[in-house]
Amino acid sequence: MSALLEWVEGVYRKLLFLPDPASAQARAIDHLHFLIISVTTGAAVLIALVCASFVVRYRRRPGDPLGPTERVVAPRALEVLTYGAILASFIGFWVIGVGQYLALGRPPEDALEIYVTGKQWMWKFAYPNGAASAGVLYVPAGRPVRLLLTSRDVIHSFFLPDFRMKRDAVPGRYTGLWFVAEEPGRHPVLCAEMCGTGHSQMDAELVVMEPHAFAAWLSGGGRPAGAGEPDLVSRGRRAARAHGCLQCHSFDGSPGIGPTWRGAFDSEVLLKSGDRVRFDEAYLTRSMMDPRAELVAGFEPVMPSYRGQIDPDETAAIVELIKSLARGGSAARPAEEER
């Protein structure tokens, strides 16, 4: 049976011009895709056969009197069965699709986080230890990888056809996707959003490496992301000082003009409007670009907008800094030392 299913999948991929899947998520998406095509095609063929049989059975023959044909009434049980099968199919597709959608939105806690920045017309990648690359994304095989995407100029769309994944990179905010590459190899990265005259040339390559090879590249082969700054947390500390963030936010939980960053990441924030929002990468980026849109309860709207004032690389570094404070990491230094 498994051999037959693999053959059917191979036929579908050839007919649809799909590359071989490179992750477990891609296989699950393919299976749902193929199931929907099979069911809808089967239903279409069945309807066509019924129509053909009606044409033959109820055609007007020589000598038949003119006038309307006899009325055909379907049994009630057949109607209930037909409508029930259609409804059950749609509900089944919805349940499977929503399950996949929710799973794709919940990366494992131990996922390797990589920051992706799109700009006309290239992709840049930054790793937590400070390594960086442009045009080539390096990931380990067999480990969950979470990509945090943003854009420096216009909307781009990060597309991994071999992984069946696509997510927009939007200026001034972070979006994300995650995957587990099954085995070492090379895969294309494309931009799927018309972003200017160089759109068709905005491509990159995803290189899946053996875990030990990736660790060696990360520790010694990656290009340092900032001179004298060994990792994103250190760069974030420097960026926070340079942009005046520490005049309002503290590292140690002490009160200030703005909320403390100590333990803030992944917490629930009460807004002045009474709503609650999760303090994650997207909220943090929105707060930098439009601080008055979601005011934290108990604080005045004194923070300026950093739209156009801060680079995406610095935004990623500040995000990692605040994450380290939530974990009680090395960034938790006395406030007077940072000043």
MOBEL-V338614 format. One record per residue. N is the residue number from 1. RES is the residue in one small letter. PSI is psi in whole degrees, -180 to 180 (NA if undefined). OMEGA is omega in whole degrees, -180 to 180 (999 if undefined). Layout:
n->N res->RES psi->PSI omega->OMEGA
n->N res->RES psi->PSI omega->OMEGA
This chain:
n->1 res->m psi->-42 omega->-180
n->2 res->s psi->-39 omega->178
n->3 res->a psi->-38 omega->179
n->4 res->l psi->-43 omega->179
n->5 res->l psi->-41 omega->178
n->6 res->e psi->-38 omega->178
n->7 res->w psi->-44 omega->179
n->8 res->v psi->-44 omega->178
n->9 res->e psi->-41 omega->179
n->10 res->g psi->-40 omega->178
n->11 res->v psi->-45 omega->180
n->12 res->y psi->-44 omega->-178
n->13 res->r psi->-36 omega->177
n->14 res->k psi->-42 omega->-179
n->15 res->l psi->-35 omega->-177
n->16 res->l psi->3 omega->180
n->17 res->f psi->42 omega->180
n->18 res->l psi->137 omega->173
n->19 res->p psi->163 omega->178
n->20 res->d psi->140 omega->-179
n->21 res->p psi->143 omega->-177
n->22 res->a psi->7 omega->-180
n->23 res->s psi->163 omega->178
n->24 res->a psi->-37 omega->178
n->25 res->q psi->-39 omega->180
n->26 res->a psi->-39 omega->179
n->27 res->r psi->-42 omega->180
n->28 res->a psi->-41 omega->178
n->29 res->i psi->-41 omega->177
n->30 res->d psi->-43 omega->-178
n->31 res->h psi->-43 omega->178
n->32 res->l psi->-42 omega->179
n->33 res->h psi->-49 omega->-178
n->34 res->f psi->-35 omega->179
n->35 res->l psi->-46 omega->180
n->36 res->i psi->-43 omega->179
n->37 res->i psi->-43 omega->-178
n->38 res->s psi->-46 omega->-178
n->39 res->v psi->-48 omega->-178
n->40 res->t psi->-37 omega->176
n->41 res->t psi->-43 omega->177
n->42 res->g psi->-41 omega->178
n->43 res->a psi->-40 omega->179
n->44 res->a psi->-41 omega->179
n->45 res->v psi->-41 omega->179
n->46 res->l psi->-44 omega->179
n->47 res->i psi->-41 omega->179
n->48 res->a psi->-41 omega->179
n->49 res->l psi->-41 omega->178
n->50 res->v psi->-44 omega->178
n->51 res->c psi->-43 omega->180
n->52 res->a psi->-41 omega->179
n->53 res->s psi->-36 omega->177
n->54 res->f psi->-41 omega->179
n->55 res->v psi->-42 omega->-179
n->56 res->v psi->-45 omega->-174
n->57 res->r psi->-40 omega->-173
n->58 res->y psi->22 omega->178
n->59 res->r psi->153 omega->179
n->60 res->r psi->125 omega->-178
n->61 res->r psi->160 omega->177
n->62 res->p psi->134 omega->179
n->63 res->g psi->-10 omega->178
n->64 res->d psi->139 omega->179
n->65 res->p psi->148 omega->177
n->66 res->l psi->153 omega->180
n->67 res->g psi->177 omega->-178
n->68 res->p psi->148 omega->176
n->69 res->t psi->167 omega->180
n->70 res->e psi->148 omega->-179
n->71 res->r psi->133 omega->179
n->72 res->v psi->125 omega->-180
n->73 res->v psi->121 omega->-179
n->74 res->a psi->145 omega->176
n->75 res->p psi->144 omega->-179
n->76 res->r psi->-37 omega->180
n->77 res->a psi->-37 omega->179
n->78 res->l psi->-39 omega->178
n->79 res->e psi->-48 omega->180
n->80 res->v psi->-42 omega->180
n->81 res->l psi->-42 omega->-178
n->82 res->t psi->-51 omega->-180
n->83 res->y psi->-37 omega->179
n->84 res->g psi->-39 omega->179
n->85 res->a psi->-41 omega->179
n->86 res->i psi->-47 omega->-180
n->87 res->l psi->-43 omega->180
n->88 res->a psi->-37 omega->179
n->89 res->s psi->-48 omega->-179
n->90 res->f psi->-40 omega->179
n->91 res->i psi->-41 omega->178
n->92 res->g psi->-45 omega->177
n->93 res->f psi->-41 omega->-179
n->94 res->w psi->-45 omega->-179
n->95 res->v psi->-46 omega->180
n->96 res->i psi->-45 omega->-179
n->97 res->g psi->-43 omega->179
n->98 res->v psi->-39 omega->177
n->99 res->g psi->-44 omega->178
n->100 res->q psi->-41 omega->-179
n->101 res->y psi->-45 omega->-180
n->102 res->l psi->-38 omega->179
n->103 res->a psi->-38 omega->179
n->104 res->l psi->-18 omega->179
n->105 res->g psi->0 omega->-178
n->106 res->r psi->85 omega->179
n->107 res->p psi->151 omega->176
n->108 res->p psi->153 omega->-177
n->109 res->e psi->-27 omega->-178
n->110 res->d psi->16 omega->-178
n->111 res->a psi->141 omega->175
n->112 res->l psi->122 omega->-178
n->113 res->e psi->128 omega->179
n->114 res->i psi->131 omega->180
n->115 res->y psi->130 omega->-178
n->116 res->v psi->126 omega->178
n->117 res->t psi->124 omega->176
n->118 res->g psi->139 omega->174
n->119 res->k psi->158 omega->-178
n->120 res->q psi->112 omega->-4
n->121 res->w psi->83 omega->-178
n->122 res->m psi->165 omega->175
n->123 res->w psi->135 omega->177
n->124 res->k psi->146 omega->-175
n->125 res->f psi->135 omega->179
n->126 res->a psi->133 omega->-176
n->127 res->y psi->156 omega->-174
n->128 res->p psi->-29 omega->-178
n->129 res->n psi->4 omega->179
n->130 res->g psi->-11 omega->176
n->131 res->a psi->156 omega->-179
n->132 res->a psi->161 omega->177
n->133 res->s psi->158 omega->178
n->134 res->a psi->126 omega->179
n->135 res->g psi->-15 omega->179
n->136 res->v psi->124 omega->177
n->137 res->l psi->119 omega->180
n->138 res->y psi->130 omega->178
n->139 res->v psi->154 omega->177
n->140 res->p psi->150 omega->176
n->141 res->a psi->143 omega->174
n->142 res->g psi->4 omega->180
n->143 res->r psi->138 omega->177
n->144 res->p psi->135 omega->179
n->145 res->v psi->127 omega->178
n->146 res->r psi->126 omega->179
n->147 res->l psi->129 omega->176
n->148 res->l psi->114 omega->-169
n->149 res->l psi->141 omega->171
n->150 res->t psi->175 omega->-179
n->151 res->s psi->150 omega->179
n->152 res->r psi->-19 omega->-174
n->153 res->d psi->-75 omega->-178
n->154 res->v psi->178 omega->178
n->155 res->i psi->126 omega->172
n->156 res->h psi->170 omega->178
n->157 res->s psi->115 omega->-177
n->158 res->f psi->114 omega->-172
n->159 res->f psi->124 omega->175
n->160 res->l psi->90 omega->-176
n->161 res->p psi->-37 omega->-180
n->162 res->d psi->-18 omega->-180
n->163 res->f psi->-1 omega->-180
n->164 res->r psi->39 omega->-176
n->165 res->m psi->142 omega->179
n->166 res->k psi->134 omega->179
n->167 res->r psi->137 omega->180
n->168 res->d psi->142 omega->170
n->169 res->a psi->113 omega->-170
n->170 res->v psi->133 omega->177
n->171 res->p psi->136 omega->174
n->172 res->g psi->10 omega->177
n->173 res->r psi->168 omega->179
n->174 res->y psi->135 omega->168
n->175 res->t psi->168 omega->-176
n->176 res->g psi->159 omega->170
n->177 res->l psi->160 omega->179
n->178 res->w psi->158 omega->-179
n->179 res->f psi->168 omega->173
n->180 res->v psi->110 omega->178
n->181 res->a psi->132 omega->-172
n->182 res->e psi->-39 omega->-176
n->183 res->e psi->160 omega->-179
n->184 res->p psi->147 omega->180
n->185 res->g psi->-177 omega->-179
n->186 res->r psi->138 omega->-176
n->187 res->h psi->144 omega->-179
n->188 res->p psi->148 omega->172
n->189 res->v psi->129 omega->-177
n->190 res->l psi->163 omega->169
n->191 res->c psi->124 omega->-176
n->192 res->a psi->18 omega->178
n->193 res->e psi->126 omega->179
n->194 res->m psi->112 omega->-170
n->195 res->c psi->13 omega->179
n->196 res->g psi->-173 omega->-175
n->197 res->t psi->-26 omega->-180
n->198 res->g psi->18 omega->-176
n->199 res->h psi->-44 omega->-176
n->200 res->s psi->-18 omega->-180
n->201 res->q psi->3 omega->-178
n->202 res->m psi->77 omega->179
n->203 res->d psi->168 omega->178
n->204 res->a psi->-174 omega->-179
n->205 res->e psi->135 omega->174
n->206 res->l psi->120 omega->-179
n->207 res->v psi->116 omega->177
n->208 res->v psi->124 omega->-175
n->209 res->m psi->158 omega->170
n->210 res->e psi->146 omega->-176
n->211 res->p psi->-41 omega->-179
n->212 res->h psi->-36 omega->178
n->213 res->a psi->-39 omega->178
n->214 res->f psi->-42 omega->179
n->215 res->a psi->-39 omega->179
n->216 res->a psi->-41 omega->178
n->217 res->w psi->-42 omega->-176
n->218 res->l psi->-37 omega->-176
n->219 res->s psi->-27 omega->-176
n->220 res->g psi->-18 omega->-176
n->221 res->g psi->-20 omega->-178
n->222 res->g psi->149 omega->177
n->223 res->r psi->130 omega->178
n->224 res->p psi->138 omega->-177
n->225 res->a psi->-19 omega->-180
n->226 res->g psi->133 omega->-178
n->227 res->a psi->127 omega->177
n->228 res->g psi->-1 omega->-180
n->229 res->e psi->109 omega->-172
n->230 res->p psi->-23 omega->-177
n->231 res->d psi->175 omega->-177
n->232 res->l psi->-32 omega->179
n->233 res->v psi->-45 omega->178
n->234 res->s psi->-40 omega->177
n->235 res->r psi->-37 omega->178
n->236 res->g psi->-38 omega->178
n->237 res->r psi->-42 omega->179
n->238 res->r psi->-42 omega->180
n->239 res->a psi->-39 omega->179
n->240 res->a psi->-40 omega->177
n->241 res->r psi->-43 omega->-175
n->242 res->a psi->-33 omega->-177
n->243 res->h psi->8 omega->174
n->244 res->g psi->16 omega->-178
n->245 res->c psi->-33 omega->-174
n->246 res->l psi->-5 omega->174
n->247 res->q psi->-21 omega->-178
n->248 res->c psi->-27 omega->-175
n->249 res->h psi->141 omega->-179
n->250 res->s psi->161 omega->176
n->251 res->f psi->-20 omega->-169
n->252 res->d psi->10 omega->179
n->253 res->g psi->-4 omega->-179
n->254 res->s psi->148 omega->-178
n->255 res->p psi->153 omega->179
n->256 res->g psi->-167 omega->179
n->257 res->i psi->-34 omega->177
n->258 res->g psi->170 omega->-180
n->259 res->p psi->146 omega->176
n->260 res->t psi->150 omega->177
n->261 res->w psi->-10 omega->-178
n->262 res->r psi->116 omega->178
n->263 res->g psi->13 omega->-175
n->264 res->a psi->-36 omega->-173
n->265 res->f psi->137 omega->179
n->266 res->d psi->13 omega->176
n->267 res->s psi->174 omega->178
n->268 res->e psi->126 omega->-174
n->269 res->v psi->130 omega->175
n->270 res->l psi->123 omega->-178
n->271 res->l psi->162 omega->180
n->272 res->k psi->-28 omega->179
n->273 res->s psi->-11 omega->-176
n->274 res->g psi->-13 omega->177
n->275 res->d psi->164 omega->176
n->276 res->r psi->143 omega->-178
n->277 res->v psi->148 omega->179
n->278 res->r psi->132 omega->180
n->279 res->f psi->89 omega->180
n->280 res->d psi->-169 omega->-177
n->281 res->e psi->-41 omega->-177
n->282 res->a psi->-45 omega->180
n->283 res->y psi->-42 omega->-179
n->284 res->l psi->-42 omega->180
n->285 res->t psi->-41 omega->177
n->286 res->r psi->-39 omega->-179
n->287 res->s psi->-34 omega->178
n->288 res->m psi->-40 omega->-174
n->289 res->m psi->-33 omega->-180
n->290 res->d psi->75 omega->-172
n->291 res->p psi->-20 omega->-178
n->292 res->r psi->-8 omega->-177
n->293 res->a psi->-37 omega->-178
n->294 res->e psi->80 omega->-176
n->295 res->l psi->134 omega->178
n->296 res->v psi->137 omega->-179
n->297 res->a psi->136 omega->177
n->298 res->g psi->0 omega->-178
n->299 res->f psi->148 omega->-179
n->300 res->e psi->153 omega->-180
n->301 res->p psi->72 omega->-177
n->302 res->v psi->-9 omega->-177
n->303 res->m psi->130 omega->177
n->304 res->p psi->161 omega->176
n->305 res->s psi->139 omega->178
n->306 res->y psi->14 omega->178
n->307 res->r psi->123 omega->-178
n->308 res->g psi->-4 omega->-178
n->309 res->q psi->-16 omega->-174
n->310 res->i psi->137 omega->-180
n->311 res->d psi->152 omega->176
n->312 res->p psi->-35 omega->178
n->313 res->d psi->-40 omega->179
n->314 res->e psi->-37 omega->176
n->315 res->t psi->-46 omega->178
n->316 res->a psi->-40 omega->-179
n->317 res->a psi->-40 omega->178
n->318 res->i psi->-37 omega->176
n->319 res->v psi->-45 omega->179
n->320 res->e psi->-35 omega->176
n->321 res->l psi->-48 omega->-179
n->322 res->i psi->-34 omega->175
n->323 res->k psi->-42 omega->-179
n->324 res->s psi->-32 omega->178
n->325 res->l psi->-34 omega->177
n->326 res->a psi->-31 omega->180
n->327 res->r psi->-4 omega->-176
n->328 res->g psi->34 omega->-176
n->329 res->g psi->-166 omega->-172
n->330 res->s psi->-11 omega->-178
n->331 res->a psi->-12 omega->-177
n->332 res->a psi->77 omega->179
n->333 res->r psi->159 omega->178
n->334 res->p psi->147 omega->-176
n->335 res->a psi->-37 omega->-177
n->336 res->e psi->-29 omega->177
n->337 res->e psi->-38 omega->-179
n->338 res->e psi->-31 omega->180
n->339 res->r psi->NA omega->999
